Amino acid sequence: MRVTFLGTSGAIPTTQRAPSAVLVNREGERLLFDCGEGTQRQMMRFGTGFDVSHIFVTHLHGDHILGLPGLIQSLDFNDRTDALAIHVPPNAREEIRELVHAGGHQPGYPIRIHEVSPGSVAYAGDDFEVRTVETDHRTRSMGFALVEDDRPGRFDREHAEELGVPVGPKFGRLHEGESVELDDGRVVHPEQVVGDPRPGRQVVYTGDTRPVDAVVDAADDADLLIHDATFADDERERAGQTGHSTAREAAEVADRAGVDRLALTHISSRYAADWKRLEREAREVFDGECFVASDGQTLDIPLPE
């Protein structure tokens, strides 16, 4: 799983930061979270590829959605035929539909807009889900949690051979949870040779939000939390007024959730030359890996042992 930060600015972009967009490439399936202005160019610039299957929109503020018309039309110009799913907050379908058809454009491929409520499943893949998470902004909003299914435990080949299981297909059947019968009539069960299930990976993206308990719950032991950190701590009052978080508040959420890594994003343009300040304030609270994300930065999320 690879996470690429395509846009990490607050509402006003800078020469170094584009508006919000994060792309997750999971086992070859590309999932885009928010689509600020210029996202298609960022995808070209950072080599993520255009073959996005699902777009997840946290809310309808322009810095999170104005890249949709350009991306949709570029996909059309590249002869896309596969359907594209766009997942949006409740009562947002018509606004997104207008963007899809901006300038009278009629996409030559199916676009399906799904309204989803916080606390539900936006998309269920073969072995993972993208769940919606309640957030607190100035408009209808939600975050997203990509949560993989548990994986089978480790297969103890040595013990399986000691029990008389022949090398071959029966190994795979046991690892997949199926009991097997040996030539002498004995039955070997999976729990005899397979360890406890191993967790999958978990990435949580908040979009714009105040600190909320729902994000703490959704990010419990997550591999990566990508959290709104628009302001430094001396602007805590303004953060509350505008429905955003400070870097310290984001770190407090990460600390409560016990996440491995915290990526601070949606950085106000006022910190263009002093974004390290946000890192310092967050690290006073959170002991795990913590950083201000930058455009083009990529993170590989390994499978837990």
Salt bridges, closest charged atoms under 4 A:
GLU27 OE2 - ARG201 NH2 3.01
ASP34 OD2 - HIS64 ND1 2.73
ASP63 OD2 - HIS64 NE2 3.34
ASP63 OD2 - HIS266 NE2 3.08
ASP76 OD2 - HIS105 NE2 2.96
GLU94 OE2 - ARG97 NE 3.55
GLU95 OE2 - ARG140 NH2 3.60
GLU115 OE2 - ARG93 NH1 3.66
ASP127 OD1 - ARG26 NH2 2.88
GLU129 OE1 - ARG131 NE 2.91
GLU148 OE2 - ARG26 NE 2.73
GLU148 OE2 - ARG201 NH2 2.92
GLU161 OE2 - ARG157 NE 3.06
GLU162 OE1 - HIS159 ND1 3.35
GLU178 OE2 - ARG173 NH2 3.23
ASP184 OD2 - ARG186 NE 2.83
ASP208 OD2 - HIS59 NE2 3.33
ASP208 OD2 - HIS64 NE2 3.09
ASP208 OD2 - HIS137 NE2 3.56
ASP208 OD1 - HIS266 NE2 3.26
ASP213 OD1 - ARG256 NH2 3.00
ASP228 OD2 - HIS244 ND1 2.84
ASP233 OD1 - ARG236 NH2 2.79
ASP233 OD2 - ARG248 NE 3.57
ASP234 OD2 - ARG277 NH2 2.77
GLU235 OE2 - ARG270 NH1 3.31
GLU249 OE1 - ARG210 NH1 2.97
GLU249 OE2 - ARG236 NH1 3.34
GLU279 OE1 - LYS276 NZ 3.47
GLU279 OE1 - ARG283 NH1 3.55
GLU281 OE2 - ARG277 NE 3.43
GLU284 OE1 - ARG248 NH2 2.39
ASP300 OD1 - ARG2 NE 2.78
GLU305 OE1 - ARG154 NH2 2.26
